[in-house]
Amino acid sequence: MKIAVIKYNAGNIYSVDYALKRLGVEAVITADKDVLRAADKVIFPGVGEAETTMKFLRANGMDTLIKELRQPLLGICLGMQLMCRHSEEGDADCLGIFDTEVKRFVSQKHEDKVPHMGWNTLTETNSALFKGFTKDEFVYFVHSFYVPVNECTAAVTDYIHPFSAALHKDNYYATQFHPEKSGSVGERILRNFLEL
Ligand SMILES: NC(=O)CC[C@H](N)C(=O)O
């Protein structure tokens, strides 16, 4: 099975690659569009800022490519956010795969620190990504923006208020949390994606 990780100006490409290696998977980290089109599965990682990253993707034709792909694709963190219609982070128009907004967290109480950095459990998991997942298992988040619960929501968590921890539509899967930084639980989620 050919697994490709999209190489662009994101920050967590190599931690994703290392997590895949721990699963015994040798992924190709590439910006080569033919290699990405030919992959069985594609991972779209991301740590960074939406506006800058969208400019980079458009300048390199990666926006069109990602929207053309029909094999399973997993967006992670910023990757998930860029798959939405628009982000308040830099007022960025994004890929529009998920017809929803990305909004900035607004602290309601002093203890509601932003960015949200921590371990949360998930509810309402309704995707093959979460096969074998139990309600008391934790995954790791680090983000200042969130995707409201919407028709593509595939898991929910609660920090300041409920929000989408994962999205799914057709061949597009996405997690706001970092499976590559979520220990054995995250490894299982990555394995579930690879087994789709
Ligand atoms: N880790 C990240 O890059 C998070 C994505 C985005 N910058 C956010 O703060 O929500």
The ligand as a Gaussian input file, in Angstrom:
#p B3LYP/6-31G(d) Opt

LIG

0 1
 N       -1.454000      23.349000      15.716000
 C       -1.949000      24.189000      14.784000
 O       -1.293000      24.557000      13.841000
 C       -3.346000      24.664000      14.981000
 C       -3.942000      25.252000      13.756000
 C       -4.336000      26.708000      13.933000
 N       -3.166000      27.615000      13.792000
 C       -4.991000      26.911000      15.301000
 O       -4.405000      27.583000      16.139000
 O       -6.100000      26.410000      15.544000

